[in-house]
Amino acid sequence: MNLFGRTIGAEEIASLAFLLMALVIWGAAWRGERNWSRWFRRWEADRKARREAEMAGDQGRDPPGAPRGPWG
């Protein structure tokens, strides 16, 4: 097989295949890390909002972002 004017043997094909597999595995790991990071940020923001609402309720104030008036 020729690629760019160079004959490619079995070793080169195998190394390209392994390189491609490593790239796919790295991409999957990166995507999982990114999803975990997004989940954690969302969880932390929700936890903070719940805590602030709880503290505001304990002090007798409306929680931040609470609807005001009869129509919200």
PyRosetta script that sets phi, psi and omega in degrees:
from pyrosetta import init, pose_from_sequence

init()
pose = pose_from_sequence("MNLFGRTIGAEEIASLAFLLMALVIWGAAWRGERNWSRWFRRWEADRKARREAEMAGDQGRDPPGAPRGPWG")
pose.set_psi(1, 137.5)
pose.set_omega(1, 178.3)
pose.set_phi(2, -109.8)
pose.set_psi(2, 137.3)
pose.set_omega(2, 175.5)
pose.set_phi(3, -139.1)
pose.set_psi(3, 116.6)
pose.set_omega(3, -177.7)
pose.set_phi(4, 56.8)
pose.set_psi(4, 38.7)
pose.set_omega(4, 177.9)
pose.set_phi(5, 76.4)
pose.set_psi(5, 12.0)
pose.set_omega(5, -179.4)
pose.set_phi(6, -120.6)
pose.set_psi(6, 136.0)
pose.set_omega(6, 178.1)
pose.set_phi(7, -77.1)
pose.set_psi(7, 128.3)
pose.set_omega(7, -178.1)
pose.set_phi(8, -109.5)
pose.set_psi(8, 127.6)
pose.set_omega(8, 179.3)
pose.set_phi(9, -99.4)
pose.set_psi(9, -170.9)
pose.set_omega(9, -177.5)
pose.set_phi(10, -64.3)
pose.set_psi(10, -38.7)
pose.set_omega(10, -179.4)
pose.set_phi(11, -63.6)
pose.set_psi(11, -41.9)
pose.set_omega(11, -179.8)
pose.set_phi(12, -67.9)
pose.set_psi(12, -39.6)
pose.set_omega(12, 178.3)
pose.set_phi(13, -64.5)
pose.set_psi(13, -42.9)
pose.set_omega(13, 178.9)
pose.set_phi(14, -63.7)
pose.set_psi(14, -42.2)
pose.set_omega(14, -179.8)
pose.set_phi(15, -66.2)
pose.set_psi(15, -37.4)
pose.set_omega(15, 175.7)
pose.set_phi(16, -64.8)
pose.set_psi(16, -39.3)
pose.set_omega(16, 178.5)
pose.set_phi(17, -64.8)
pose.set_psi(17, -43.6)
pose.set_omega(17, 178.9)
pose.set_phi(18, -67.0)
pose.set_psi(18, -36.5)
pose.set_omega(18, 176.8)
pose.set_phi(19, -64.1)
pose.set_psi(19, -41.6)
pose.set_omega(19, 177.5)
pose.set_phi(20, -64.8)
pose.set_psi(20, -41.1)
pose.set_omega(20, 177.5)
pose.set_phi(21, -63.3)
pose.set_psi(21, -40.7)
pose.set_omega(21, 178.5)
pose.set_phi(22, -63.1)
pose.set_psi(22, -39.1)
pose.set_omega(22, 178.1)
pose.set_phi(23, -64.1)
pose.set_psi(23, -41.8)
pose.set_omega(23, 178.6)
pose.set_phi(24, -64.6)
pose.set_psi(24, -44.1)
pose.set_omega(24, 179.6)
pose.set_phi(25, -64.3)
pose.set_psi(25, -42.0)
pose.set_omega(25, 178.8)
pose.set_phi(26, -62.6)
pose.set_psi(26, -42.1)
pose.set_omega(26, 179.0)
pose.set_phi(27, -63.1)
pose.set_psi(27, -40.5)
pose.set_omega(27, 178.7)
pose.set_phi(28, -66.4)
pose.set_psi(28, -41.3)
pose.set_omega(28, 178.7)
pose.set_phi(29, -65.4)
pose.set_psi(29, -40.9)
pose.set_omega(29, 179.0)
pose.set_phi(30, -63.6)
pose.set_psi(30, -41.9)
pose.set_omega(30, 179.5)
pose.set_phi(31, -64.2)
pose.set_psi(31, -41.7)
pose.set_omega(31, 177.8)
pose.set_phi(32, -63.0)
pose.set_psi(32, -41.0)
pose.set_omega(32, 177.8)
pose.set_phi(33, -64.8)
pose.set_psi(33, -41.4)
pose.set_omega(33, 178.9)
pose.set_phi(34, -64.1)
pose.set_psi(34, -43.2)
pose.set_omega(34, 179.1)
pose.set_phi(35, -64.9)
pose.set_psi(35, -39.8)
pose.set_omega(35, 178.9)
pose.set_phi(36, -64.2)
pose.set_psi(36, -41.7)
pose.set_omega(36, 179.8)
pose.set_phi(37, -63.1)
pose.set_psi(37, -42.8)
pose.set_omega(37, 177.5)
pose.set_phi(38, -63.3)
pose.set_psi(38, -42.9)
pose.set_omega(38, 179.6)
pose.set_phi(39, -61.5)
pose.set_psi(39, -45.0)
pose.set_omega(39, -177.8)
pose.set_phi(40, -64.1)
pose.set_psi(40, -42.6)
pose.set_omega(40, 178.4)
pose.set_phi(41, -61.5)
pose.set_psi(41, -42.4)
pose.set_omega(41, 179.2)
pose.set_phi(42, -64.8)
pose.set_psi(42, -42.7)
pose.set_omega(42, 180.0)
pose.set_phi(43, -63.0)
pose.set_psi(43, -43.5)
pose.set_omega(43, -179.6)
pose.set_phi(44, -63.9)
pose.set_psi(44, -41.4)
pose.set_omega(44, 178.7)
pose.set_phi(45, -65.9)
pose.set_psi(45, -41.4)
pose.set_omega(45, 177.8)
pose.set_phi(46, -64.4)
pose.set_psi(46, -41.0)
pose.set_omega(46, 179.7)
pose.set_phi(47, -64.3)
pose.set_psi(47, -41.4)
pose.set_omega(47, 178.9)
pose.set_phi(48, -64.8)
pose.set_psi(48, -41.5)
pose.set_omega(48, 179.2)
pose.set_phi(49, -64.5)
pose.set_psi(49, -41.4)
pose.set_omega(49, 178.1)
pose.set_phi(50, -63.7)
pose.set_psi(50, -41.6)
pose.set_omega(50, -179.3)
pose.set_phi(51, -65.2)
pose.set_psi(51, -42.7)
pose.set_omega(51, 178.5)
pose.set_phi(52, -64.5)
pose.set_psi(52, -40.0)
pose.set_omega(52, 178.5)
pose.set_phi(53, -65.5)
pose.set_psi(53, -38.8)
pose.set_omega(53, 178.8)
pose.set_phi(54, -66.0)
pose.set_psi(54, -43.5)
pose.set_omega(54, 179.0)
pose.set_phi(55, -65.8)
pose.set_psi(55, -38.5)
pose.set_omega(55, 178.5)
pose.set_phi(56, -66.6)
pose.set_psi(56, -37.8)
pose.set_omega(56, 178.1)
pose.set_phi(57, -67.3)
pose.set_psi(57, -36.0)
pose.set_omega(57, 178.2)
pose.set_phi(58, -67.8)
pose.set_psi(58, -30.5)
pose.set_omega(58, -179.3)
pose.set_phi(59, -90.7)
pose.set_psi(59, -0.7)
pose.set_omega(59, 177.4)
pose.set_phi(60, 81.8)
pose.set_psi(60, 13.0)
pose.set_omega(60, 177.9)
pose.set_phi(61, -99.7)
pose.set_psi(61, 164.1)
pose.set_omega(61, 172.9)
pose.set_phi(62, -74.9)
pose.set_psi(62, 141.4)
pose.set_omega(62, 177.3)
pose.set_phi(63, -66.6)
pose.set_psi(63, 152.5)
pose.set_omega(63, 179.8)
pose.set_phi(64, -59.9)
pose.set_psi(64, 134.5)
pose.set_omega(64, 179.7)
pose.set_phi(65, 81.9)
pose.set_psi(65, 7.6)
pose.set_omega(65, 179.6)
pose.set_phi(66, -73.0)
pose.set_psi(66, 144.2)
pose.set_omega(66, 178.7)
pose.set_phi(67, -64.9)
pose.set_psi(67, 143.9)
pose.set_omega(67, -179.5)
pose.set_phi(68, -120.2)
pose.set_psi(68, 140.5)
pose.set_omega(68, 178.1)
pose.set_phi(69, 87.8)
pose.set_psi(69, 171.4)
pose.set_omega(69, -175.3)
pose.set_phi(70, -69.7)
pose.set_psi(70, -21.0)
pose.set_omega(70, -177.8)
pose.set_phi(71, -105.2)
pose.set_psi(71, 6.7)
pose.set_omega(71, 178.0)
pose.set_phi(72, 88.3)
pose.dump_pdb("model.pdb")
